[in-house]
Amino acid sequence: MGSQQYHYPLSGDYARESVPASARRHWLSLSLIWIGGGIDLAGILLGTQIGLGMSFENAMIATFIGSLILAVVGALTCYVGSETGMSTAMLTRFVFGEYGSRIASLIIGITGMGWFGVQTGFFAVSGQLIVKELAGIEVSLPVAALIGGLLMMSTAVIGYKAIEWLSIIAVPIMFGILIGILVVVIPSQSFWKAVHVEPVADTIPLGMAISLVTSLFLVGAIAAPDIGRWARSKKDSIIAAVVGFLVGNSLMLVIAVIIAKYTSNAEFIQVMFGIGWGGLAAILFVLGTWTTNDNGLYSTGLALSVALRRWSRPTLVIVAGLIGTALAVFNIYDSFITFLTILSAFVSPIGGVFIAEYYLLNKQRFTMAFLRDNKIPLLYWHSIVVWVLATLVGLSTSPSSEGGFGLFQMTQIPALDAFLAAFLLQWIIGSIVKRNSAKKAKETAESA
């Protein structure tokens, strides 16, 4: 995987063009990146939450169904990225038009900066506690946020190759630590007894748990073309997405659930310190946050490269990373659920629109040749309308306590509601627009 030699421009990483065949990668490369992205603090927090709040069987069902949904969405979007070689933001040019794609890409970029800030905030606060526990040193929040932000920016600035190598090194280390925790904390003869401990508080319905599991990584699945465009074949793209999202999203959750069940402790890091693994906790914490956040910041840079085309991708990554790091100092991680709800409502429909357009309406349009040889409209108005309507659907099914309108429910997963609404509306309205355009073209040809 790492021995293949290829060349690509460091300054661009093919941000505004297709990744050439000579630079494409094996499915394992992509899968490792997504697995690394799934091992993070958010996964630990959610795993302990559902572990203490429901039975083991239901927690496993929620994890599997939620991760399976992500794998399906990720496979659909990743396939488009592999076929076209283009990023998520570049794909929006074919469905929203030139100005429309800039708006969509800017929204993706802004929300990406916010996500970077959330994760950097988690890093800073948790890092303070770990350093104090290990070395007895007080580190200020701004210093911890700056160190974490700069660290995670480093690989995103370089691009795919750096992210790939970080994942190749980090994922086996993190996997070994996680399996080691299970072996040390839970004696083999106590495993089944441990996981069947009654929930401390059976307060999480199965549907809500599935929603939380899916929401954890859904935006990443929709933005899968950013990584999927590097797949060397259609088969590689599908295998990479299924393995990456099934394993990547479920590994951390399953282990956190088991540990929470056995210890009845919601503080995963505390458990590691309790068995004398403070140093390994720090390694897991740093690598997990790094492999997640550099992935998100990489996508943010690609999106901003389409929105702000006078700036290079590395420059935009640095600017976005610094802004996100600054936001971390202001504790936006306290509004994690509200932020995630609003972010998903705006970003999720974008995936539904381009999937419907690619698979059902205008697949032949999705090429660099089409961009070169045709004048792209400033706006594809019907797609913009679909995007707005689907966003409203997502907000309407989101609880008012989490930033939504709370008007009705569909799948109990607001981000998925918005995605499905966008897919169906784009299919229906896009079919009408396509039929009318063909009819008009025929009438024009006959009258000429």
C-alpha positions in Angstrom: 0.0 0.0 0.0 2.7 2.4 0.9 5.3 1.1 -1.6 3.4 2.3 -4.7 5.0 5.4 -6.1 2.9 8.2 -7.3 3.1 11.9 -7.8 0.5 14.6 -7.1 0.8 18.4 -6.6 1.4 19.1 -2.9 -0.3 22.5 -3.1 -3.5 21.1 -4.5 -4.0 17.4 -3.8 -6.3 17.4 -6.8 -8.7 19.7 -5.0 -10.3 21.1 -8.2 -9.7 18.1 -10.6 -10.0 14.4 -10.8 -7.5 12.1 -9.1 -5.6 10.4 -11.9 -5.4 6.6 -12.2 -1.7 6.6 -11.3 -2.4 8.1 -7.9 -5.3 5.7 -6.9 -5.0 3.5 -3.8 -5.9 0.1 -2.5 -9.2 -0.2 -0.6 -7.3 -0.9 2.7 -5.7 2.5 2.5 -9.1 4.2 2.5 -10.6 1.8 5.1 -7.8 2.6 7.6 -8.5 6.3 7.2 -12.2 5.8 8.0 -11.5 3.3 10.9 -9.1 5.9 12.4 -11.8 8.5 12.0 -14.2 6.4 14.0 -11.9 6.0 17.0 -12.4 9.3 18.9 -13.8 10.9 22.0 -17.3 11.3 20.6 -17.4 7.5 20.1 -16.2 6.9 23.6 -18.8 9.2 25.1 -21.6 7.7 23.0 -20.5 4.2 23.7 -20.5 4.7 27.5 -23.9 6.5 27.2 -25.7 3.7 25.5 -23.8 1.1 27.5 -25.2 2.5 30.8 -28.6 3.4 29.3 -29.8 0.2 27.7 -29.3 -3.6 27.6 -26.2 -5.1 26.0 -28.2 -6.7 23.2 -30.0 -3.5 22.3 -26.7 -1.5 22.4 -25.2 -4.0 19.9 -28.4 -3.9 17.7 -28.2 -0.1 17.7 -24.5 -0.1 16.9 -24.9 -2.6 14.0 -27.9 -1.0 12.4 -26.5 2.5 12.8 -23.2 1.5 11.3 -24.9 -0.5 8.5 -26.8 2.6 7.5 -23.5 4.5 7.4 -21.9 1.8 5.3 -24.7 1.9 2.8 -24.7 5.7 2.5 -20.9 5.7 2.4 -20.7 3.1 -0.3 -23.2 5.0 -2.5 -21.3 8.3 -2.1 -17.8 6.7 -2.2 -18.6 5.0 -5.5 -19.5 8.4 -7.1 -16.2 9.7 -5.8 -14.3 6.8 -7.3 -16.0 6.9 -10.6 -15.5 10.7 -11.1 -12.3 11.1 -9.1 -13.8 14.3 -7.6 -14.4 15.6 -4.1 -17.8 16.2 -2.6 -17.5 19.9 -3.2 -16.6 19.4 -6.8 -19.6 17.2 -7.3 -21.9 20.0 -6.2 -21.0 21.9 -9.4 -23.0 19.4 -11.4 -26.1 19.7 -9.3 -26.2 23.2 -7.9 -24.4 25.2 -10.7 -21.3 27.5 -10.4 -22.7 29.9 -7.8 -24.8 27.2 -6.1 -21.8 25.0 -5.6 -19.8 27.8 -4.0 -22.7 28.3 -1.6 -22.9 24.6 -0.8 -19.1 24.3 -0.5 -18.9 27.3 1.8 -21.5 25.8 4.1 -19.6 22.5 4.1 -16.4 24.4 4.9 -17.9 26.5 7.7 -19.6 23.6 9.4 -16.3 21.7 9.0 -14.5 24.5 10.9 -17.1 24.2 13.6 -16.6 20.5 13.8 -12.9 21.0 14.1 -13.5 23.4 16.9 -15.7 20.9 18.7 -13.1 18.2 18.5 -10.2 20.5 19.4 -12.3 21.6 22.4 -12.7 18.0 23.5 -8.9 17.6 23.0 -8.0 20.6 25.1 -10.2 19.8 28.1 -9.4 16.1 28.1 -5.7 16.9 27.5 -5.6 19.1 30.5 -6.9 16.4 32.7 -4.6 13.7 31.3 -1.5 15.9 31.6 -2.4 16.9 35.2 -3.0 13.2 36.1 0.3 12.0 34.5 2.7 14.8 35.2 0.9 17.0 37.8 1.2 20.0 35.4 -1.5 22.5 34.9 -1.9 23.4 31.2 -4.2 26.3 30.2 -7.1 25.7 27.9 -5.8 28.0 25.1 -2.4 26.3 25.2 -3.9 22.8 25.1 -6.2 23.9 22.2 -3.4 25.5 20.2 -1.1 22.4 20.6 -3.9 20.1 19.6 -5.1 22.3 16.7 -1.6 22.6 15.2 -0.9 18.9 15.6 -4.1 17.9 13.8 -3.6 20.6 11.1 -0.2 19.2 10.1 -1.3 16.1 8.2 -4.4 17.8 6.7 -2.2 20.5 5.2 0.0 18.0 3.4 -3.0 16.0 2.2 -4.0 12.5 1.5 -0.6 10.9 1.6 0.1 12.2 5.2 -3.4 11.2 6.4 -2.8 7.7 4.9 0.5 7.2 6.6 -0.8 8.5 9.9 -3.7 6.0 9.7 -1.3 3.1 8.8 0.7 3.8 11.9 -2.1 4.9 14.3 -4.9 2.4 13.6 -3.0 -0.8 14.6 -1.7 1.0 17.8 -5.1 2.1 18.8 -6.6 -1.3 18.0 -4.0 -3.0 20.1 -4.7 -0.7 23.1 -8.4 -1.1 22.9 -8.2 -4.9 22.8 -5.7 -4.8 25.6 -8.1 -2.8 27.8 -10.7 -5.6 27.4 -8.2 -8.3 28.2 -6.9 -6.6 31.3 -10.2 -5.1 32.7 -12.5 -8.1 32.1 -11.4 -11.6 33.0 -12.4 -14.1 30.4 -14.6 -16.1 32.8 -16.6 -12.9 33.6 -17.1 -11.5 30.1 -20.7 -12.7 29.4 -21.7 -12.0 33.0 -20.2 -8.5 32.6 -22.0 -7.5 29.4 -25.4 -8.7 30.7 -25.4 -6.4 33.7 -28.7 -4.6 33.8 -28.5 -0.9 32.6 -27.8 1.6 35.3 -30.7 3.7 33.9 -32.8 2.2 31.0 -33.5 5.6 29.6 -32.5 5.3 25.9 -35.0 3.8 23.5 -33.6 1.6 20.7 -34.7 4.1 18.0 -32.9 7.0 19.7 -29.8 4.9 20.1 -29.7 4.0 16.4 -30.2 7.7 15.6 -27.3 8.7 17.9 -25.0 6.0 16.3 -25.9 7.1 12.8 -25.6 10.8 13.5 -22.1 10.2 14.9 -20.5 9.7 11.4 -23.3 10.5 8.9 -21.7 13.7 7.7 -18.5 11.8 7.1 -20.3 9.1 5.1 -21.9 11.8 2.9 -18.5 13.4 2.4 -17.0 10.0 1.5 -16.1 11.1 -2.0 -13.3 13.3 -0.5 -11.5 10.0 0.4 -13.3 7.7 -2.0 -12.0 9.5 -5.1 -8.6 7.9 -4.3 -9.9 4.3 -4.8 -8.3 2.5 -7.7 -11.5 0.8 -8.8 -15.3 0.7 -8.2 -14.9 -2.5 -6.3 -12.2 -1.0 -4.0 -14.5 2.0 -3.3 -17.4 -0.2 -2.1 -15.2 -2.5 0.0 -13.4 0.4 1.5 -16.7 2.1 2.5 -18.3 -1.0 3.9 -15.3 -2.0 5.9 -14.3 1.5 6.9 -17.7 2.6 8.1 -18.9 -0.7 9.6 -15.6 -1.2 11.6 -14.7 2.4 12.0 -18.0 3.4 13.5 -18.6 0.3 15.6 -15.2 -0.6 17.0 -14.9 2.2 19.5 -18.6 2.0 20.4 -18.6 -1.7 21.1 -15.6 -1.6 23.4 -16.9 1.5 25.2 -20.2 -0.3 25.8 -18.5 -3.4 27.2 -16.2 -1.4 29.5 -19.1 0.7 30.7 -21.2 -2.4 31.4 -18.5 -4.1 33.4 -17.3 -1.1 35.4 -20.6 1.0 35.6 -18.3 3.9 35.0 -19.0 6.5 32.3 -15.4 7.8 32.4 -13.5 5.6 29.9 -10.2 7.4 30.5 -10.6 7.0 34.3 -10.8 3.3 33.8 -7.5 3.3 31.9 -5.8 5.3 34.6 -7.3 2.9 37.2 -5.5 -0.1 35.6 -2.2 1.9 35.4 -2.5 2.6 31.7 -2.4 6.4 31.9 0.4 6.7 29.3 -1.5 4.4 26.9 -4.7 6.5 27.5 -2.8 9.6 26.4 -1.6 7.8 23.3 -5.1 6.6 22.4 -6.5 10.0 23.1 -4.0 11.9 21.0 -4.0 9.4 18.0 -7.8 9.0 18.1 -8.5 12.7 18.0 -5.8 13.3 15.4 -7.0 10.7 13.0 -10.5 12.0 13.3 -9.9 15.7 13.1 -7.3 15.7 10.3 -9.9 13.8 8.1 -12.5 16.4 8.8 -10.2 19.3 8.2 -9.0 17.8 4.9 -12.6 17.7 3.7 -13.1 21.3 4.9 -10.1 22.4 2.9 -11.4 20.7 -0.2 -14.8 22.3 0.2 -13.3 25.8 0.7 -11.0 25.3 -2.4 -14.2 25.1 -4.5 -15.9 28.0 -2.8 -12.8 30.3 -2.7 -10.9 29.4 -5.9 -8.2 32.1 -5.6 -6.7 30.4 -2.6 -4.7 27.2 -2.5 -5.9 24.2 -0.5 -3.1 24.2 2.1 -3.7 27.9 2.8 -7.4 27.3 3.3 -6.7 24.4 5.6 -4.4 26.5 7.7 -6.9 29.3 7.9 -9.8 27.0 8.7 -7.7 25.1 11.3 -6.7 28.3 13.1 -10.3 29.6 13.2 -11.5 26.2 14.5 -8.8 26.2 17.1 -9.8 29.7 18.2 -13.4 28.6 18.5 -12.3 25.7 20.8 -11.2 28.3 23.3 -14.8 29.6 23.5 -16.1 26.1 24.6 -18.5 25.4 21.7 -18.2 21.7 22.6 -20.8 22.5 25.3 -23.4 22.8 22.4 -22.3 19.6 20.8 -25.8 18.1 20.2 -27.3 21.4 18.9 -24.3 22.0 16.6 -24.5 18.4 15.2 -28.2 18.7 14.6 -27.9 22.0 12.7 -24.8 20.8 10.8 -26.5 17.6 9.7 -29.6 19.4 8.6 -27.7 21.6 6.1 -25.0 19.1 4.9 -27.0 15.8 4.7 -29.3 16.9 1.8 -26.3 17.7 -0.4 -25.5 14.0 -0.5 -29.1 13.1 -1.3 -29.1 15.6 -4.2 -26.0 14.4 -5.9 -26.7 10.7 -5.4 -30.1 11.1 -7.1 -28.6 13.2 -9.9 -25.8 10.7 -10.5 -27.6 7.4 -10.2 -31.0 8.3 -11.6 -30.8 11.4 -13.8 -27.6 12.8 -15.4 -24.7 10.4 -14.7 -23.0 11.4 -18.0 -22.7 15.0 -16.7 -20.2 14.1 -13.9 -16.9 14.4 -15.8 -14.2 17.0 -16.0 -14.8 17.1 -19.8 -18.3 18.3 -19.1 -17.0 21.2 -17.0 -14.4 22.1 -19.7 -16.8 21.8 -22.7 -20.0 23.2 -21.3 -21.0 26.5 -19.7 -22.4 25.5 -16.3 -25.4 27.5 -15.2 -24.9 29.8 -12.3 -27.7 28.0 -10.4 -29.6 24.9 -11.0 -32.7 26.3 -9.3 -34.6 23.1 -8.9 -31.7 21.6 -7.0 -31.4 24.6 -4.8 -35.1 24.4 -4.0 -34.7 20.7 -3.2 -31.8 21.5 -0.9 -33.8 24.1 1.0 -36.9 21.9 1.4 -34.9 18.9 2.5 -33.0 21.0 5.1 -36.4 22.1 6.5 -37.4 18.5 6.7 -34.3 17.7 8.7 -34.9 20.6 11.0 -38.6 19.8 11.4 -37.8 16.2 12.6 -35.1 17.4 15.0 -36.2 18.0 18.6 -36.6 21.6 19.6 -34.3 20.9 22.6 -31.5 20.2 20.1 -31.9 23.2 17.8 -34.7 21.8 15.6 -38.4 22.6 15.1 -39.7 19.3 16.6 -42.7 19.3 14.3 -42.9 15.6 13.4 -40.8 12.4 13.1 -39.8 10.1 10.2 -36.9 7.7 10.8 -36.0 9.2 14.2 -32.7 10.2 12.5 -33.0 13.8 11.4 -29.9 13.8 9.3 -31.1 10.7 7.5 -34.5 12.3 7.1 -32.9 15.3 5.3 -30.8 13.0 3.1 -33.7 10.8 2.1 -36.0 13.8 1.5 -33.3 15.4 -0.8 -32.9 12.1 -2.7 -36.6 11.6 -3.4 -37.4 15.3 -4.2 -34.4 15.5 -6.5 -35.5 12.4 -8.3 -39.0 13.6 -8.7 -38.4 17.3 -9.5 -35.2 16.5 -11.5 -37.1 14.0 -13.7 -39.7 16.7 -14.5 -37.0 19.3 -15.3 -35.1 16.8 -17.4 -38.3 15.8 -19.4 -39.3 19.4 -20.0 -35.7 20.3 -21.1 -35.7 17.4 -23.6 -39.1 18.5 -24.9 -38.0 22.1 -25.3 -34.8 21.0 -27.1 -36.9 18.8 -29.5 -39.3 21.7 -30.3 -36.3 24.0 -30.9 -34.7 21.5 -33.3 -37.9 21.0 -35.2 -38.5 24.7 -35.6 -35.0 25.4 -36.8 
